[in-house]
Amino acid sequence: MAQRVLVTGSAGRIGRAAVAAIAARGHTVVGLDIRPSPGLPPAQVFVASLLEQDKLSAAISGADCLVHLGATPDDAVYPRPAPPGDVDNFEDELVPNNIVGAYRVMEAARKAGVKKLVLASSGQVIVGHRKAGNIPVRAEVSYAPRYLYACTKVFLEQLGQVYAAHYGTKVIAVRLGWCPRNPGQVAELTANPDDQDVYLSPSDAGRFFVCAVDAAVDRLPPFAPVYVTSRPLARERYDLGPARDLVGYEPQDCWPTDAGTF
Ligand SMILES: NC(=O)c1ccc[n+]([C@@H]2O[C@H](COP(=O)([O-])OP(=O)(O)OC[C@H]3O[C@@H](n4cnc5c(N)ncnc54)[C@H](O)[C@@H]3O)[C@@H](O)[C@H]2O)c1
C-alpha cells in the first residue's frame, strides 16, 4: 500500500538515492533538508533545518514512515587525532545536527503518530570490532565507536531504543556502509581494499530504504540494528543477515559500481 514517507537529509548523497527509489516504488515522498532537494515536486520539499520546529512538524504531518538521514556526516580522513584534537566540529555541527536534530525529529514523529522510524546509523559505532578482526561483526555486539561522529550515532541508536520501548514505535537503526560523497573518498576507498568490502552503492542504499519502507510494521521487532552494504568483494565484514531476514534486503552491486557518479 502506498505510504507517505518523510526523508530528512533528502538533498544528500544517500538521501537523493533514497528519495528516487522510494518514489519510484509508488510512495509519496516528502523531503526535508537545509539544501534544496532535487527530484521532488516543490510542494513536497521543505528547505529547512531539523531544528526549525514548525517546518519539521509540517513536513512530518501525516507520514507513515520516517527515513532520517539528515546529519553532519563524517568527512575526515583516517588516521586522525582522537578527542580533543578530533577534526570533527563537535559543538557547532555534530551536537546541533546529529544530537539535537535526532531528538527533535523523533519527538516530532512521536507527536505525529509515525509508526516506523528508519534511522541512519553507521558501521563506525562498532568499528572497533571490525578493526580487531572479529568479522563479520554481528548486530548485537557492544558499541565500539571511533571518534566523536560515531558517538553521535550511538546516541541516535540509543534514543531510538527509548522511543521503541516507551511509545511502541518500530525503529530500524541502519548501520550504513561507505557511500563516498566526493572524489577524495573514492580515492581513499580505492587505496583500502578492506574498506571496499563495506562499500555501499547509491542504488543499493535506495534498494534498502525501499525494503525498510515496505516492511510491515506489525512484523518488526521494537528495535532492530542492521548492517547495509553492497556485496563484499572478498570477505563479509558486517553481518548482512539481519537486513535480509528483517526486510528482505539483497545487495546487487559491489565496489566500485557508481562510486564516482555524484
Ligand atoms: N555516506 C556514507 O558513507 C555514510 C555511512 C554511514 C552513515 N551515513 C549517514 O547517512 C546519512 C546520509 O549521509 P550522506 O552520505 O548522504 O551525507 P550528505 O552530507 O550527503 O547528506 C546529509 C544531508 O543532511 C543535511 N543536513 C545536515 N544537517 C541538517 C539539519 N540540521 N537539518 C536538515 N538537514 C540537514 C545536509 O544538508 C545533507 O544534504 C547521514 O546521517 C550520515 O551520517 C553515511
The ligand as an SDF file (V2000), in Angstrom:
LIG
                    3D

 44 48  0  0  0  0  0  0  0  0999 V2000
   27.7260    8.0980    3.0550 N   0  0  0  0  0  0  0  0  0  0  0  0
   28.2170    7.2380    3.9550 C   0  0  0  0  0  0  0  0  0  0  0  0
   29.2200    6.5720    3.7190 O   0  0  0  0  0  0  0  0  0  0  0  0
   27.5240    7.0620    5.2870 C   0  0  0  0  0  0  0  0  0  0  0  0
   27.9330    5.9860    6.0980 C   0  0  0  0  0  0  0  0  0  0  0  0
   27.2990    5.7950    7.3200 C   0  0  0  0  0  0  0  0  0  0  0  0
   26.2960    6.6530    7.7180 C   0  0  0  0  0  0  0  0  0  0  0  0
   25.9330    7.6940    6.9340 N   0  0  0  0  0  0  0  0  0  0  0  0
   24.8410    8.5640    7.3930 C   0  0  0  0  0  0  0  0  0  0  0  0
   23.8560    8.6070    6.3870 O   0  0  0  0  0  0  0  0  0  0  0  0
   23.2330    9.8820    6.3740 C   0  0  0  0  0  0  0  0  0  0  0  0
   23.3340   10.4890    4.9820 C   0  0  0  0  0  0  0  0  0  0  0  0
   24.7150   10.6240    4.6520 O   0  0  0  0  0  0  0  0  0  0  0  0
   25.1930   11.1840    3.2490 P   0  0  0  0  0  0  0  0  0  0  0  0
   26.4270   10.4760    2.8970 O   0  0  0  0  0  0  0  0  0  0  0  0
   24.0740   11.2220    2.2830 O   0  0  0  0  0  0  0  0  0  0  0  0
   25.6140   12.6650    3.6770 O   0  0  0  0  0  0  0  0  0  0  0  0
   25.2780   14.0630    2.9700 P   0  0  0  0  0  0  0  0  0  0  0  0
   26.0890   15.0940    3.6680 O   0  0  0  0  0  0  0  0  0  0  0  0
   25.4120   13.9410    1.5060 O   0  0  0  0  0  0  0  0  0  0  0  0
   23.7320   14.2370    3.3470 O   0  0  0  0  0  0  0  0  0  0  0  0
   23.3030   14.6870    4.6030 C   0  0  0  0  0  0  0  0  0  0  0  0
   22.2570   15.7630    4.3750 C   0  0  0  0  0  0  0  0  0  0  0  0
   21.7570   16.1950    5.6420 O   0  0  0  0  0  0  0  0  0  0  0  0
   21.5110   17.5800    5.5390 C   0  0  0  0  0  0  0  0  0  0  0  0
   21.5220   18.1570    6.8820 N   0  0  0  0  0  0  0  0  0  0  0  0
   22.5560   18.2580    7.7410 C   0  0  0  0  0  0  0  0  0  0  0  0
   22.1670   18.8530    8.8700 N   0  0  0  0  0  0  0  0  0  0  0  0
   20.8440   19.1340    8.7290 C   0  0  0  0  0  0  0  0  0  0  0  0
   19.8810   19.7790    9.5550 C   0  0  0  0  0  0  0  0  0  0  0  0
   20.1960   20.2450   10.7590 N   0  0  0  0  0  0  0  0  0  0  0  0
   18.6300   19.8920    9.0920 N   0  0  0  0  0  0  0  0  0  0  0  0
   18.2840   19.4400    7.8550 C   0  0  0  0  0  0  0  0  0  0  0  0
   19.1720   18.8350    7.0160 N   0  0  0  0  0  0  0  0  0  0  0  0
   20.4280   18.6900    7.4650 C   0  0  0  0  0  0  0  0  0  0  0  0
   22.6350   18.1220    4.6520 C   0  0  0  0  0  0  0  0  0  0  0  0
   22.2910   19.3570    4.0430 O   0  0  0  0  0  0  0  0  0  0  0  0
   22.8140   16.9890    3.6600 C   0  0  0  0  0  0  0  0  0  0  0  0
   22.0980   17.2210    2.4470 O   0  0  0  0  0  0  0  0  0  0  0  0
   23.9170   10.7020    7.4580 C   0  0  0  0  0  0  0  0  0  0  0  0
   23.1660   10.5760    8.6360 O   0  0  0  0  0  0  0  0  0  0  0  0
   25.2520   10.0070    7.6220 C   0  0  0  0  0  0  0  0  0  0  0  0
   25.7950   10.2130    8.9030 O   0  0  0  0  0  0  0  0  0  0  0  0
   26.5180    7.9230    5.7180 C   0  0  0  0  0  0  0  0  0  0  0  0
  1  2  1  0
  2  3  2  0
  2  4  1  0
  4  5  1  0
  4 44  2  0
  5  6  2  0
  6  7  1  0
  7  8  2  0
  8  9  1  0
  8 44  1  0
  9 10  1  0
  9 42  1  0
 10 11  1  0
 11 12  1  0
 11 40  1  0
 12 13  1  0
 13 14  1  0
 14 15  2  0
 14 16  1  0
 14 17  1  0
 17 18  1  0
 18 19  2  0
 18 20  1  0
 18 21  1  0
 21 22  1  0
 22 23  1  0
 23 24  1  0
 23 38  1  0
 24 25  1  0
 25 26  1  0
 25 36  1  0
 26 27  1  0
 26 35  1  0
 27 28  2  0
 28 29  1  0
 29 30  1  0
 29 35  2  0
 30 31  1  0
 30 32  2  0
 32 33  1  0
 33 34  2  0
 34 35  1  0
 36 37  1  0
 36 38  1  0
 38 39  1  0
 40 41  1  0
 40 42  1  0
 42 43  1  0
M  CHG  2   8   1  16  -1
M  END
$$$$
